[in-house]
């Protein structure tokens, strides 16, 4: 599907009237989102599959942000993308959180989690093993200790 179609897919009610899709409204919303998220593409009609990994991730974010969520769940949002795209995604996540949207981010990359999170919950054996606040005392070793040990670190 095109960028335009992907960006409106989760919020068809915002680009339709009386059950009919408004192409002009859909194009305007797509253009706004492409601009806001700095999606690099030839046009809104470009197929998402032809974009770089980072721009594909921005399209996914844009699609769900169009629903005006109060909570956004991100599962490995930077997996498989280059360092520059990661930095852009991290900046977007920070801006989204700053706008009042709660973000639950799942990541296996500890440096990423430590660098972007206000709070980290460590899961072990189906439950929460620890709640760790951001700060200088939060280290990868501390997170791994809670994740791997049968007792609290």
Secondary structure per residue as TSV (DSSP state, phi and psi in degrees):
chain	resnum	aa	ss	phi	psi
A	1	X	-	360.0	160.1
A	2	X	B	-77.5	166.0
A	3	X	H	-58.5	-47.0
A	4	X	H	-55.5	-48.7
A	5	X	H	-64.8	-42.5
A	6	X	H	-63.6	-41.8
A	7	X	H	-67.6	-24.9
A	8	X	H	-100.1	-9.1
A	9	X	H	-56.9	-41.7
A	10	X	T	-83.5	-8.3
A	11	X	T	-136.7	49.7
A	12	X	G	-59.2	-28.9
A	13	X	G	-63.0	-23.6
A	14	X	G	-84.9	-14.6
A	15	X	S	-121.8	20.0
A	16	X	E	-134.8	163.3
A	17	X	E	-141.8	127.5
A	18	X	T	54.8	35.3
A	19	X	T	81.9	1.6
A	20	X	E	-109.6	130.5
A	21	X	E	-68.0	131.5
A	22	X	-	-98.7	103.3
A	23	X	H	-59.0	-43.1
A	24	X	H	-60.4	-42.4
A	25	X	H	-65.5	-41.2
A	26	X	H	-62.8	-43.1
A	27	X	H	-64.7	-41.4
A	28	X	H	-62.9	-46.2
A	29	X	H	-64.4	-39.6
A	30	X	H	-64.8	-44.8
A	31	X	H	-60.8	-41.8
A	32	X	H	-62.4	-44.5
A	33	X	H	-68.2	-41.9
A	34	X	H	-58.7	-42.9
A	35	X	H	-68.2	-47.6
A	36	X	H	-61.9	-41.7
A	37	X	H	-95.3	2.1
A	38	X	T	55.2	49.2
A	39	X	-	-78.7	123.4
A	40	X	-	-90.2	112.8
A	41	X	-	-155.5	159.0
A	42	X	S	-66.8	-40.4
A	43	X	-	-163.6	171.9
A	44	X	T	-69.0	-13.4
A	45	X	T	-88.5	-5.5
A	46	X	S	-65.5	141.6
A	47	X	B	-69.3	134.5
A	48	X	G	-59.3	-36.3
A	49	X	G	-61.4	-19.9
A	50	X	G	-90.9	-2.5
A	51	X	S	-82.7	162.0
A	52	X	-	-64.7	162.7
A	53	X	H	-58.0	-41.1
A	54	X	H	-64.6	-40.4
A	55	X	H	-72.1	-30.9
A	56	X	H	-63.5	-42.1
A	57	X	H	-64.3	-38.9
A	58	X	H	-63.5	-37.1
A	59	X	H	-63.1	-42.4
A	60	X	H	-61.7	-45.7
A	61	X	H	-59.8	-45.5
A	62	X	H	-61.0	-39.6
A	63	X	H	-60.5	-45.9
A	64	X	H	-80.8	-28.5
A	65	X	H	-66.5	-26.3
A	66	X	T	-66.5	-14.8
A	67	X	T	-86.5	-1.1
A	68	X	-	54.1	58.3
A	69	X	-	-72.7	154.7
A	70	X	S	-94.5	-24.6
A	71	X	E	-132.2	130.9
A	72	X	E	-120.9	121.3
A	73	X	E	-100.1	119.1
A	74	X	E	-114.8	116.6
A	75	X	E	-105.7	109.1
A	76	X	S	51.4	56.3
A	77	X	T	-66.1	-15.8
A	78	X	T	-116.6	12.7
A	79	X	T	-65.4	130.5
A	80	X	T	78.3	14.3
A	81	X	-	-116.9	158.8
A	82	X	-	-74.4	170.5
A	83	X	H	-60.4	-42.5
A	84	X	H	-65.0	-42.1
A	85	X	H	-66.1	-36.8
A	86	X	H	-59.0	-45.4
A	87	X	H	-61.6	-39.9
A	88	X	H	-64.9	-43.5
A	89	X	H	-63.9	-43.1
A	90	X	H	-60.5	-41.5
A	91	X	H	-63.0	-43.0
A	92	X	H	-62.7	-43.4
A	93	X	H	-60.6	-43.4
A	94	X	H	-62.7	-42.0
A	95	X	H	-66.0	-40.9
A	96	X	H	-62.6	-46.4
A	97	X	H	-62.7	-39.2
A	98	X	H	-64.9	-22.7
A	99	X	T	-84.0	-0.9
A	100	X	T	104.3	-0.2
A	101	X	-	-82.7	128.5
A	102	X	E	-75.4	138.6
A	103	X	E	-123.9	126.6
A	104	X	E	-107.7	110.0
A	105	X	E	-110.5	129.6
A	106	X	E	-108.8	125.2
A	107	X	-	-153.0	144.6
A	108	X	S	-93.2	-2.0
A	109	X	-	-93.7	99.9
A	110	X	H	-60.6	-43.7
A	111	X	H	-58.3	-37.9
A	112	X	H	-62.9	-48.4
A	113	X	H	-61.6	-45.6
A	114	X	H	-63.8	-37.5
A	115	X	H	-74.2	-25.4
A	116	X	H	-112.2	-17.6
A	117	X	-	-90.1	149.1
A	118	X	S	-87.0	-28.9
A	119	X	E	-152.3	141.2
A	120	X	E	-122.9	129.9
A	121	X	E	-104.2	125.5
A	122	X	E	-97.5	125.0
A	123	X	E	-100.2	141.2
A	124	X	E	-151.8	129.9
A	125	X	T	52.1	44.4
A	126	X	T	79.7	6.8
A	127	X	E	-139.1	174.1
A	128	X	E	-83.3	117.8
A	129	X	E	-88.7	-27.8
A	130	X	E	-163.7	150.6
A	131	X	E	-116.9	120.0
A	132	X	E	-120.3	129.4
A	133	X	E	-85.1	149.5
A	134	X	-	-65.6	151.4
A	135	X	S	153.2	175.9
A	136	X	T	-64.3	-23.6
A	137	X	T	-81.8	-7.8
A	138	X	-	-84.0	114.9
A	139	X	-	-125.9	163.1
A	140	X	H	-61.0	-39.2
A	141	X	H	-61.1	-39.8
A	142	X	H	-66.3	-43.3
A	143	X	H	-62.7	-47.2
A	144	X	H	-63.0	-39.1
A	145	X	H	-59.4	-44.6
A	146	X	H	-68.5	-32.2
A	147	X	H	-75.4	-29.4
A	148	X	H	-104.3	-27.5
A	149	X	-	-86.8	152.9
A	150	X	S	-84.3	-6.0
A	151	X	S	-126.3	162.9
A	152	X	-	-69.6	144.3
A	153	X	-	-84.9	360.0
